[in-house]
Amino acid sequence: MLLLQLALLAVLLPICSFTPGYVWVRRRRFNPIETLAASVGLGLILTYAASWLIYCATQSLSNGVELQRDGFLAIRATSGLLGILERRAIVNLFHTPRVRHAAFAFAGRLSGLCSFSA
């Protein structure tokens, strides 16, 4: 079960932390590495804000846990849909060697962190 959760984390973390911010940042005149950094930063902020709003909106309800689960599923689905809609631009961004190198370095850090915490 833990292995399945880690695999799901490895898939959902890049999607939910990158794509919401990329939709907002893609038209700015940044170089590719700045676009990657701004997309991840803004994506994390947007995901955190949406999660906080869902939490606050469902606190006083009797079926709040089920609504929270549905809200968080909506965040994941929206991030995935945005990634599918912007896939061509995302692929073009990751064709830049510096962006690929930075993304692989982040993935290596994250996998090392997950392996030490498990």
GROMACS elastic network, one bead per residue, 0.5 to 0.9 nm:
[ bonds ]
;  ai    aj funct       b0    kb
    1     4     6  0.51302   500
    1     5     6  0.63009   500
    1     6     6  0.87135   500
    2     5     6  0.50517   500
    2     6     6  0.61876   500
    2     7     6  0.86053   500
    2   118     6  0.84620   500
    3     6     6  0.51000   500
    3     7     6  0.61745   500
    3     8     6  0.85939   500
    4     7     6  0.50734   500
    4     8     6  0.61568   500
    4     9     6  0.85409   500
    5     8     6  0.50261   500
    5     9     6  0.60721   500
    5    10     6  0.85752   500
    6    10     6  0.61070   500
    6    11     6  0.86828   500
    6   114     6  0.78376   500
    7    10     6  0.50302   500
    7    11     6  0.63963   500
    7    12     6  0.86889   500
    8    11     6  0.51878   500
    8    12     6  0.60151   500
    8    13     6  0.83044   500
    9    12     6  0.51825   500
    9    13     6  0.56058   500
    9    14     6  0.86513   500
   10    13     6  0.57992   500
   10    14     6  0.72168   500
   10   107     6  0.88663   500
   10   110     6  0.86871   500
   10   111     6  0.83002   500
   11    14     6  0.64303   500
   11    15     6  0.68759   500
   12    15     6  0.51413   500
   12    16     6  0.58642   500
   12    17     6  0.82217   500
   12    76     6  0.75027   500
   12    80     6  0.85861   500
   13    16     6  0.53895   500
   13    17     6  0.58506   500
   13    18     6  0.82250   500
   14    17     6  0.52764   500
   14    18     6  0.57099   500
   14    19     6  0.79455   500
   14    40     6  0.84823   500
   15    18     6  0.55492   500
   15    19     6  0.57690   500
   15    20     6  0.83356   500
   15    76     6  0.80794   500
   15    79     6  0.63082   500
   15    80     6  0.63889   500
   15    83     6  0.70413   500
   16    19     6  0.62091   500
   16    20     6  0.68835   500
   16    43     6  0.69829   500
   16    44     6  0.75542   500
   16    47     6  0.69803   500
   16    75     6  0.78394   500
   16    76     6  0.63716   500
   16    78     6  0.87665   500
   16    79     6  0.54634   500
   16    80     6  0.74394   500
   17    20     6  0.69741   500
   17    21     6  0.74251   500
   17    39     6  0.79080   500
   17    40     6  0.54773   500
   17    41     6  0.76801   500
   17    42     6  0.80649   500
   17    45     6  0.84741   500
   17    46     6  0.85463   500
   17    47     6  0.70720   500
   17    79     6  0.84633   500
   18    21     6  0.57151   500
   18    22     6  0.60793   500
   18    23     6  0.89130   500
   18    36     6  0.79015   500
   18    37     6  0.89955   500
   18    38     6  0.89884   500
   18    39     6  0.55216   500
   18    41     6  0.79447   500
   18    42     6  0.80111   500
   18    43     6  0.52704   500
   18    44     6  0.74645   500
   18    79     6  0.84781   500
   18    83     6  0.86414   500
   19    23     6  0.62921   500
   19    24     6  0.89359   500
   19    39     6  0.71413   500
   19    40     6  0.78475   500
   19    43     6  0.65188   500
   19    79     6  0.59739   500
   19    80     6  0.77176   500
   19    82     6  0.63113   500
   19    83     6  0.55394   500
   19    86     6  0.82158   500
   19    90     6  0.86684   500
   20    23     6  0.55638   500
   20    24     6  0.70623   500
   20    39     6  0.74515   500
   20    40     6  0.84316   500
   20    42     6  0.74777   500
   20    44     6  0.82488   500
   20    46     6  0.70154   500
   20    47     6  0.77063   500
   20    78     6  0.84152   500
   20    79     6  0.60086   500
   20    82     6  0.70006   500
   20    83     6  0.81618   500
   21    24     6  0.53491   500
   21    25     6  0.61096   500
   21    26     6  0.83868   500
   21    38     6  0.71498   500
   21    40     6  0.61565   500
   21    41     6  0.71503   500
   21    44     6  0.76030   500
   21    45     6  0.83637   500
   21    46     6  0.72931   500
   22    26     6  0.54352   500
   22    27     6  0.89304   500
   22    35     6  0.75174   500
   22    36     6  0.76732   500
   22    38     6  0.77721   500
   22    40     6  0.75144   500
   22    42     6  0.79471   500
   22    43     6  0.71876   500
   22    83     6  0.89157   500
   22    86     6  0.86749   500
   22    90     6  0.82950   500
   23    26     6  0.57967   500
   23    27     6  0.82145   500
   23    39     6  0.79568   500
   23    82     6  0.74571   500
   23    83     6  0.87145   500
   23    86     6  0.76037   500
   24    27     6  0.73116   500
   24    28     6  0.83180   500
   24    39     6  0.77160   500
   24    42     6  0.82612   500
   24    43     6  0.89326   500
   25    28     6  0.55698   500
   25    29     6  0.87731   500
   25    30     6  0.85189   500
   25    35     6  0.65709   500
   25    36     6  0.88822   500
   25    38     6  0.68995   500
   25    39     6  0.60817   500
   25    42     6  0.83058   500
   26    29     6  0.81835   500
   26    30     6  0.83980   500
   26    35     6  0.68419   500
   26    39     6  0.80568   500
   26    89     6  0.82415   500
   27    30     6  0.84679   500
   28    35     6  0.80120   500
   29    35     6  0.85238   500
   30    33     6  0.79321   500
   30    34     6  0.57004   500
   30    35     6  0.56793   500
   31    34     6  0.54267   500
   31    35     6  0.62137   500
   31    36     6  0.88668   500
   32    36     6  0.62805   500
   32    37     6  0.87407   500
   32    93     6  0.64245   500
   32    94     6  0.84848   500
   32    96     6  0.71903   500
   32    98     6  0.79600   500
   32    99     6  0.65549   500
   33    36     6  0.50756   500
   33    37     6  0.62753   500
   33    38     6  0.85696   500
   33    93     6  0.88260   500
   33    96     6  0.85916   500
   33    98     6  0.66607   500
   33    99     6  0.54158   500
   33   102     6  0.79189   500
   34    37     6  0.50795   500
   34    38     6  0.59229   500
   34    39     6  0.82696   500
   35    38     6  0.52004   500
   35    39     6  0.58643   500
   35    40     6  0.85413   500
   35    93     6  0.84653   500
   36    39     6  0.51460   500
   36    40     6  0.62388   500
   36    41     6  0.86061   500
   36    93     6  0.81560   500
   36    99     6  0.69453   500
   36   102     6  0.87375   500
   36   103     6  0.85277   500
   37    40     6  0.53294   500
   37    41     6  0.61553   500
   37    42     6  0.85586   500
   38    41     6  0.50942   500
   38    42     6  0.59131   500
   38    43     6  0.81528   500
   39    42     6  0.52926   500
   39    43     6  0.57073   500
   39    44     6  0.84091   500
   40    43     6  0.50133   500
   40    44     6  0.60849   500
   40    45     6  0.85777   500
   41    44     6  0.53481   500
   41    45     6  0.63463   500
   41    46     6  0.87466   500
   42    46     6  0.60498   500
   42    47     6  0.84848   500
   43    46     6  0.51320   500
   43    47     6  0.60307   500
   43    48     6  0.84369   500
   44    47     6  0.51416   500
   44    48     6  0.59913   500
   44    49     6  0.84703   500
   45    48     6  0.51534   500
   45    49     6  0.60695   500
   45    50     6  0.85965   500
   46    49     6  0.50797   500
   46    50     6  0.60984   500
   46    51     6  0.85244   500
   47    50     6  0.51851   500
   47    51     6  0.61119   500
   47    52     6  0.85337   500
   47    75     6  0.74111   500
   48    51     6  0.51126   500
   48    52     6  0.60656   500
   48    53     6  0.85922   500
   49    52     6  0.50676   500
   49    53     6  0.61505   500
   49    54     6  0.86374   500
   50    53     6  0.51159   500
   50    54     6  0.62356   500
   50    55     6  0.86093   500
   50    71     6  0.88177   500
   50    72     6  0.85841   500
   50    75     6  0.75473   500
   51    54     6  0.51238   500
   51    55     6  0.61396   500
   51    56     6  0.86557   500
   51    68     6  0.86182   500
   51    71     6  0.79211   500
   51    72     6  0.68552   500
   51    75     6  0.80118   500
   52    55     6  0.50012   500
   52    56     6  0.61310   500
   52    57     6  0.84990   500
   53    56     6  0.51554   500
   53    57     6  0.59856   500
   53    58     6  0.85674   500
   54    57     6  0.51686   500
   54    58     6  0.61849   500
   54    59     6  0.85848   500
   54    67     6  0.82893   500
   54    68     6  0.62365   500
   54    71     6  0.63367   500
   54    72     6  0.77792   500
   55    58     6  0.54567   500
   55    59     6  0.61231   500
   55    64     6  0.84351   500
   55    68     6  0.65721   500
   55    71     6  0.89226   500
   56    59     6  0.54436   500
   56    60     6  0.82037   500
   57    60     6  0.74718   500
   57    61     6  0.82390   500
   57    64     6  0.85351   500
   57    68     6  0.88462   500
   58    61     6  0.54426   500
   58    62     6  0.84052   500
   58    63     6  0.79700   500
   58    65     6  0.76206   500
   58    67     6  0.67777   500
   58    68     6  0.66159   500
   59    62     6  0.82696   500
   59    64     6  0.61094   500
   59    65     6  0.85811   500
   60    63     6  0.88630   500
   60    64     6  0.72160   500
   61    65     6  0.86594   500
   61    67     6  0.88775   500
   62    65     6  0.81909   500
   63    66     6  0.57620   500
   63    67     6  0.65544   500
   63    68     6  0.88049   500
   64    67     6  0.50684   500
   64    68     6  0.59341   500
   64    69     6  0.85255   500
   65    68     6  0.50282   500
   65    69     6  0.61866   500
   65    70     6  0.86498   500
   66    69     6  0.51012   500
   66    70     6  0.62756   500
   66    71     6  0.86059   500
   67    70     6  0.50043   500
   67    71     6  0.60149   500
   67    72     6  0.85477   500
   68    72     6  0.60785   500
   68    73     6  0.84229   500
   69    72     6  0.52304   500
   69    73     6  0.61275   500
   69    74     6  0.86081   500
   70    74     6  0.61664   500
   70    75     6  0.87605   500
   71    75     6  0.63934   500
   71    76     6  0.88143   500
   72    75     6  0.50098   500
   72    76     6  0.63764   500
   72    77     6  0.85983   500
   73    76     6  0.51138   500
   73    77     6  0.60506   500
   73    78     6  0.84753   500
   74    78     6  0.59158   500
   74    79     6  0.84282   500
   75    78     6  0.51814   500
   75    79     6  0.61364   500
   75    80     6  0.85693   500
   76    79     6  0.51646   500
   76    80     6  0.61365   500
   76    81     6  0.85736   500
   77    80     6  0.50544   500
   77    81     6  0.60403   500
   77    82     6  0.85269   500
   78    81     6  0.50430   500
   78    82     6  0.60784   500
   78    83     6  0.85081   500
   79    82     6  0.51323   500
   79    83     6  0.61808   500
   79    84     6  0.87081   500
   80    84     6  0.62545   500
   80    85     6  0.86646   500
   81    84     6  0.50534   500
   81    85     6  0.61578   500
   81    86     6  0.85702   500
   82    85     6  0.50693   500
   82    86     6  0.60617   500
   82    87     6  0.82688   500
   83    86     6  0.51927   500
   83    87     6  0.56359   500
   83    90     6  0.78864   500
   84    87     6  0.51045   500
   84    88     6  0.84972   500
   85    88     6  0.79473   500
   86    89     6  0.55388   500
   86    90     6  0.61481   500
   86    91     6  0.86706   500
   87    91     6  0.60123   500
   87    92     6  0.85369   500
   88    91     6  0.51889   500
   88    92     6  0.62706   500
   88    93     6  0.86949   500
   89    92     6  0.50127   500
   89    93     6  0.61890   500
   89    94     6  0.87254   500
   90    93     6  0.50104   500
   90    94     6  0.62822   500
   90    95     6  0.87430   500
   91    94     6  0.51174   500
   91    95     6  0.63040   500
   92    95     6  0.52093   500
   92    96     6  0.74254   500
   93    96     6  0.59982   500
   93    99     6  0.72273   500
   93   100     6  0.86502   500
   94    97     6  0.73292   500
   94    98     6  0.85298   500
   94    99     6  0.57728   500
   94   100     6  0.55317   500
   94   103     6  0.85620   500
   95    98     6  0.88101   500
   95    99     6  0.75906   500
   95   100     6  0.70066   500
   96    99     6  0.54578   500
   96   100     6  0.63525   500
   96   101     6  0.87383   500
   97   100     6  0.51006   500
   97   101     6  0.60704   500
   97   102     6  0.86109   500
   98   101     6  0.50528   500
   98   102     6  0.61364   500
   98   103     6  0.85522   500
   99   102     6  0.51287   500
   99   103     6  0.60693   500
   99   104     6  0.85514   500
  100   103     6  0.50975   500
  100   104     6  0.60949   500
  100   105     6  0.85173   500
  101   104     6  0.51945   500
  101   105     6  0.61385   500
  101   106     6  0.86490   500
  102   105     6  0.50560   500
  102   106     6  0.62016   500
  102   107     6  0.86113   500
  103   106     6  0.51084   500
  103   107     6  0.61415   500
  103   108     6  0.85924   500
  104   108     6  0.60660   500
  104   109     6  0.85648   500
  105   108     6  0.50870   500
  105   109     6  0.62377   500
  105   110     6  0.86134   500
  106   109     6  0.50830   500
  106   110     6  0.61037   500
  106   111     6  0.85848   500
  107   110     6  0.50451   500
  107   111     6  0.60536   500
  107   112     6  0.84925   500
  108   111     6  0.52026   500
  108   112     6  0.61315   500
  108   113     6  0.85398   500
  109   112     6  0.51771   500
  109   113     6  0.61342   500
  109   114     6  0.86446   500
  110   113     6  0.50279   500
  110   114     6  0.61287   500
  110   115     6  0.85573   500
  111   114     6  0.50637   500
  111   115     6  0.60599   500
  111   116     6  0.85985   500
  112   115     6  0.51275   500
  112   116     6  0.62228   500
  112   117     6  0.86510   500
  113   116     6  0.52772   500
  113   117     6  0.62282   500
  113   118     6  0.87156   500
  114   117     6  0.51939   500
  114   118     6  0.61460   500
  115   118     6  0.54064   500
